[in-house]
Amino acid sequence: MYPSIQIPKAEFEARAQKLVDYLGIEGLSGAVLFDNYYVSYFTDFAFIPTERPVAFAVNAQGGRALFVPRLELEHAQAEALLDRVDHYPEYPDDPHPMVILKTVLEDMGIACRIGADTDGYPWILGYQGPSLSELTGAEVARIGTFVEAQMAVKSATELALIRESAKWGNLAHRLLQRYTRVGATETEVSLRASQEATLALVDTLGPLYRARSMFSQGAEAGYRGQIGRKAAIPHALAMNATFMTGDVLVTGASAAMWGYQSELERTMIIGSPSDEQRRFFAHMLAAQEAAFEALRPEAKCSDVDQAVRRYYEAHDLMPYWKHHTGHGIGLRYHEGPFLDSGDHTVLQPGMVLTIEPGLYIAELGGFRHSDTVVITEDGLELITYYPRDMESLTIPV
């Protein structure tokens, strides 16, 4: 049984207190957060965001409230780690939900200067409504940067969940590679590997396991359309391709673990690799090594990306470059900070990042490994551990 790797209530209390301390420093009467991952981070309430507004509110004295639609009321009361849950009947309804939120904020003494991630509920899935500043007449200060920085440094419990995610992503990828063969389809192989890995996960962890994800119910591995020449499209979509000899394959594997994610990606080849495939595979591996060497506490995110770009430039590879070196990961599959030349965030112990420099050649395919790492006091630790060498990633015909 694994109850110890759930985030304890005391950790949520500590997260909220850091936010309250920040409100005091900035002279804010309170904060209102609408992003579903922010809400989950501070309250332990995970939900599917729709056109119906959900918000987490906290005042300068530490009073906290969750604001939800009626259909989420019992769900929020059962899951959220706070005493006050306010609700409204439905959206758009009359009065509008934001009018009811205004009453909640007034009751909590949140007025004048208000911290928020966005100035009102974002216009998603057809939602329309007044901004927070229009609603309250208050000055709204954006505090998303502070929240992102707080989320970026992971606790020991968060790291345990991410490591557990990597363990089951590793199994799913192992099965994906085992079942991939000429004549099989992307769909059947991905489904088989993901289902078997998820069943093994649930059988091992038992009924205490929770994915707590909008997108996943366990361990997953697949190709997302990055097969053959389509592998040169970094964010391709699944297309039910049939595997053929000579295909370059770019994979992806993870497992949702109480909402937390890891990322494992590998480049594989079906059949004996060509000289060009070997050349670009070797460059991709060397670029990832350059990133590993640049990762250390007190280095800047931009330093890591620049190290990779210097390698590309030295080997005339920039025509095949399409994206930055990596990104933060945790509750979201993509979080800040970003290993990009425009992000000068200083790396700190506890930050978890993906390392995934890629090369994309239209007539050949794409070459990208992604590993999840955590910054430590003296460097980094690889959380993912799947083989990275070409021999291990060549699928025999």
C-alpha positions in Angstrom: 0.0 0.0 0.0 1.2 3.5 -0.8 -0.8 6.0 1.4 2.4 7.7 2.4 3.0 9.2 -1.1 -0.2 11.2 -1.1 0.3 14.9 -0.4 -0.5 15.3 3.3 -2.9 18.0 4.5 -0.1 19.8 6.3 1.6 20.4 3.0 -1.5 22.1 1.6 -1.7 24.2 4.7 1.9 25.3 4.2 1.3 26.1 0.5 -1.6 28.3 1.4 0.4 30.1 4.2 3.1 30.9 1.7 0.5 32.6 -0.5 -0.9 34.5 2.5 2.6 35.7 3.4 3.0 36.9 -0.2 -0.3 38.8 0.0 1.0 40.6 3.1 4.3 41.6 1.4 2.4 42.9 -1.7 -0.3 44.7 0.3 -3.1 42.7 -1.2 -6.5 42.1 0.5 -6.7 38.6 -0.9 -6.3 36.4 -4.0 -8.6 34.7 -6.4 -7.3 31.9 -8.5 -9.2 30.4 -11.4 -6.7 28.0 -13.1 -7.8 24.5 -12.3 -4.2 23.4 -11.5 -3.7 26.3 -9.2 -7.0 25.4 -7.4 -5.9 21.8 -7.1 -2.4 22.8 -5.8 -3.8 24.8 -2.9 -7.0 22.8 -2.1 -6.5 19.2 -3.2 -9.7 19.6 -5.3 -9.1 18.1 -8.8 -11.8 18.7 -11.3 -12.6 19.1 -15.0 -12.8 22.8 -16.0 -15.7 23.7 -18.1 -17.7 26.9 -18.9 -18.8 26.8 -15.2 -16.5 29.0 -13.1 -14.5 27.5 -10.3 -12.3 29.7 -8.0 -10.2 29.5 -5.0 -10.2 32.6 -2.8 -8.0 33.4 0.2 -7.9 36.6 2.2 -5.0 38.4 3.9 -5.9 36.8 7.2 -5.7 33.3 5.8 -9.4 32.6 5.4 -10.0 30.3 2.4 -13.0 29.4 0.3 -13.7 27.3 -2.7 -16.4 28.6 -5.2 -18.0 25.9 -7.4 -21.1 25.2 -9.4 -23.9 23.1 -7.9 -22.9 20.0 -9.8 -19.5 20.1 -8.1 -20.7 20.8 -4.6 -20.6 17.3 -3.0 -17.4 16.6 -4.9 -15.7 19.7 -3.6 -17.0 19.1 0.0 -15.6 15.6 -0.1 -12.2 16.4 -1.6 -11.2 19.9 -0.8 -9.0 20.5 2.3 -10.8 23.6 3.5 -13.9 24.3 5.5 -15.7 26.8 3.3 -17.3 25.7 0.0 -19.6 28.2 -1.6 -21.7 27.4 -4.7 -24.0 28.8 -7.3 -26.9 27.0 -9.2 -25.6 26.9 -12.8 -24.0 28.9 -15.6 -25.1 31.2 -17.1 -28.1 31.3 -14.8 -29.6 34.5 -13.2 -27.9 36.0 -11.3 -24.6 35.3 -13.2 -22.2 33.2 -11.1 -19.7 36.0 -10.9 -22.3 38.2 -9.1 -22.5 35.5 -6.4 -18.7 35.3 -6.3 -18.6 39.0 -5.7 -20.8 38.5 -2.6 -18.4 35.7 -1.4 -15.4 38.0 -1.8 -17.1 40.9 0.0 -17.9 38.5 2.9 -14.2 37.5 3.1 -13.0 41.1 3.1 -11.3 40.8 -0.3 -11.6 44.2 -1.9 -9.4 47.1 -3.0 -6.2 45.4 -4.3 -6.9 41.8 -5.3 -4.3 39.3 -6.5 -5.4 37.0 -9.3 -4.0 34.7 -12.0 -6.4 36.2 -14.6 -8.7 39.1 -14.4 -11.8 37.0 -14.2 -12.7 33.5 -15.2 -11.1 32.7 -18.6 -13.3 32.5 -21.6 -13.2 28.8 -22.2 -15.8 26.4 -23.7 -18.1 29.3 -24.5 -18.0 31.1 -21.1 -18.7 34.8 -21.1 -18.7 37.1 -18.0 -17.4 40.2 -16.4 -13.7 40.6 -15.5 -12.8 40.6 -11.8 -11.9 44.2 -11.9 -15.2 45.2 -13.5 -17.1 43.0 -11.0 -15.4 44.4 -7.9 -14.1 47.8 -9.0 -10.8 46.8 -7.4 -7.3 46.9 -8.7 -6.3 43.4 -9.9 -2.6 42.5 -9.6 -1.4 39.4 -11.5 0.2 36.9 -9.2 0.6 34.0 -11.6 4.4 34.4 -11.6 4.5 33.9 -7.9 2.3 30.8 -8.0 4.3 29.3 -10.8 7.5 29.8 -8.9 6.0 28.2 -5.8 4.9 25.2 -7.8 8.2 24.9 -9.6 10.1 23.7 -6.5 8.8 20.3 -5.6 8.5 18.9 -2.1 9.8 15.4 -1.1 6.3 14.0 -1.4 5.8 15.6 -4.9 9.1 14.1 -6.0 8.0 10.7 -4.7 4.9 10.9 -6.8 6.9 11.9 -9.9 9.3 9.0 -9.4 6.4 6.6 -9.0 5.0 8.0 -12.3 8.3 7.4 -14.0 8.4 3.8 -12.8 5.1 3.0 -14.4 5.8 5.0 -17.5 9.0 2.9 -17.9 6.9 -0.3 -17.8 4.4 1.1 -20.4 7.3 2.0 -22.7 8.9 -1.4 -22.3 5.6 -3.0 -23.4 5.3 -0.5 -26.2 8.7 -1.4 -27.6 8.0 -5.1 -27.2 4.7 -5.0 -29.2 5.9 -2.7 -32.0 6.5 -4.7 -35.2 6.2 -4.3 -38.9 2.6 -4.6 -40.0 1.1 -3.6 -36.6 -0.7 -0.3 -36.1 0.0 2.6 -33.8 -3.4 2.2 -32.3 -3.3 -1.4 -31.4 0.2 -1.3 -30.0 -0.4 1.8 -27.9 -3.6 0.5 -26.5 -2.2 -2.9 -25.6 0.9 -1.4 -23.9 -1.1 1.2 -22.0 -3.8 -1.2 -20.8 -1.4 -3.9 -19.6 0.8 -1.4 -17.8 -2.2 0.2 -16.1 -3.6 -3.1 -15.0 -0.2 -4.0 -13.5 -0.1 -0.6 -11.8 -3.6 -1.0 -10.3 -2.8 -4.6 -9.2 0.3 -3.4 -7.5 -0.8 -0.2 -5.8 -4.3 -1.4 -5.0 -7.5 0.6 -4.4 -5.6 3.6 -2.9 -4.3 4.5 -6.4 -5.7 7.6 -8.0 -4.8 9.1 -11.4 -6.6 12.4 -10.7 -6.1 13.5 -14.3 -8.4 14.8 -17.0 -6.4 13.0 -19.6 -5.3 9.7 -18.2 -6.5 6.9 -16.0 -3.2 5.1 -15.4 0.1 4.3 -17.3 0.3 5.2 -20.9 2.7 4.9 -23.8 2.3 5.6 -27.5 3.5 7.5 -30.6 0.9 10.2 -31.1 1.5 10.0 -34.9 5.3 10.5 -34.7 6.0 7.7 -37.1 8.2 7.7 -40.2 8.4 11.1 -41.8 5.6 12.3 -39.5 8.2 12.0 -36.7 9.5 15.3 -38.0 6.4 16.9 -36.6 7.1 17.4 -32.9 3.4 17.7 -31.9 1.8 15.4 -34.4 -1.5 13.7 -33.7 -2.2 9.9 -33.7 -3.1 8.7 -37.2 -3.4 4.9 -36.8 -0.2 4.4 -38.9 1.0 0.9 -39.8 4.7 0.4 -38.9 7.1 -0.2 -41.7 10.8 -1.2 -42.0 13.0 1.8 -41.8 10.5 4.0 -39.8 11.9 6.4 -37.3 9.6 6.4 -34.2 9.3 9.0 -31.5 7.5 7.7 -28.4 6.0 9.1 -25.3 5.2 7.5 -21.9 4.0 8.6 -18.5 1.6 7.7 -15.7 -0.7 9.9 -13.8 0.0 9.6 -10.1 -2.4 11.6 -7.9 -2.3 14.2 -10.6 1.5 14.3 -11.0 3.3 13.4 -14.2 6.7 12.4 -15.5 7.8 12.4 -19.2 9.7 9.7 -21.0 10.3 9.9 -24.7 12.6 7.9 -26.9 13.6 7.7 -30.6 13.4 4.1 -32.0 14.2 2.7 -35.4 12.6 -0.3 -37.1 15.2 -2.5 -38.8 18.9 -1.8 -39.3 19.4 2.0 -39.0 20.8 3.9 -42.1 23.9 6.0 -41.9 21.8 9.2 -41.8 19.6 7.8 -39.0 22.7 6.9 -37.0 24.2 10.4 -37.6 21.2 12.3 -36.4 20.5 9.9 -33.5 24.1 10.5 -32.3 23.7 14.3 -32.6 20.4 14.2 -30.7 22.0 12.1 -27.9 25.0 14.5 -27.7 22.7 17.6 -27.6 20.9 16.0 -24.6 24.2 15.3 -22.9 25.2 19.0 -23.4 21.9 19.9 -21.6 22.7 17.5 -18.8 26.1 19.0 -18.3 24.7 22.6 -18.1 22.0 21.7 -15.5 23.1 22.7 -12.0 21.8 24.9 -9.2 22.3 28.6 -9.8 22.6 28.2 -13.6 19.9 29.9 -15.6 17.3 28.1 -17.7 18.6 30.1 -20.7 22.2 28.8 -20.0 20.9 25.2 -20.7 19.2 26.1 -23.9 22.2 28.1 -25.1 24.5 25.1 -24.5 22.3 23.0 -26.8 22.1 25.7 -29.4 25.9 26.1 -29.4 26.2 22.3 -30.1 23.7 22.6 -33.0 25.5 25.7 -34.4 28.9 24.0 -34.2 27.6 21.0 -36.2 25.4 23.0 -38.7 22.2 21.5 -37.2 20.1 24.7 -36.7 18.0 24.1 -39.8 16.7 21.0 -38.0 15.9 22.8 -34.7 12.2 23.5 -33.8 11.9 24.1 -30.1 13.5 24.8 -26.7 15.4 22.2 -24.6 12.7 21.4 -22.1 10.1 22.6 -19.5 9.0 22.1 -16.0 6.6 19.3 -15.2 4.5 18.3 -12.2 0.7 18.7 -11.9 0.8 20.0 -15.5 2.5 18.2 -18.3 4.0 21.5 -19.2 4.9 23.9 -16.4 7.3 26.8 -16.0 10.2 27.4 -16.0 11.2 26.7 -19.6 14.7 25.7 -20.7 14.6 28.5 -23.3 17.0 31.3 -24.2 14.3 33.8 -23.2 13.8 32.3 -19.7 16.4 33.5 -17.2 14.9 31.7 -14.2 17.7 30.5 -11.8 17.6 26.8 -11.3 17.0 25.6 -7.7 17.2 22.2 -6.0 13.7 20.6 -6.2 12.9 21.9 -9.7 11.7 19.1 -12.0 12.3 19.5 -15.7 12.1 17.6 -19.0 15.3 17.5 -21.1 14.2 17.0 -24.7 16.3 18.8 -27.4 15.2 17.5 -30.8 16.2 17.4 -34.5 13.6 17.2 -37.2 14.4 16.3 -40.8 11.4 16.4 -43.2 12.6 13.6 -45.5 13.9 11.4 -42.7 11.9 11.9 -39.5 12.4 13.3 -36.0 15.0 12.4 -33.3 14.1 13.3 -29.7 14.7 11.7 -26.3 13.0 13.2 -23.3 14.1 12.5 -19.7 12.6 13.9 -16.5 15.2 15.2 -14.1 15.3 16.9 -10.7 17.8 19.6 -9.8 19.8 18.6 -6.7 22.1 20.4 -4.4 25.1 19.4 -6.5 23.7 18.8 -10.0 20.8 16.7 -11.2 19.2 13.3 -10.8 17.6 11.4 -13.7 14.1 10.3 -12.6 13.5 8.4 -15.9 15.9 5.6 -16.6 14.9 3.9 -19.9 17.9 2.9 -22.2 19.0 5.8 -24.4 21.5 4.0 -26.8 20.6 3.2 -30.4 21.3 -0.6 -30.0 18.7 -0.8 -27.2 16.2 1.2 -29.2 16.4 -0.7 -32.6 13.4 -2.9 -33.2 14.4 -6.1 -35.2 12.5 -7.0 -38.3 
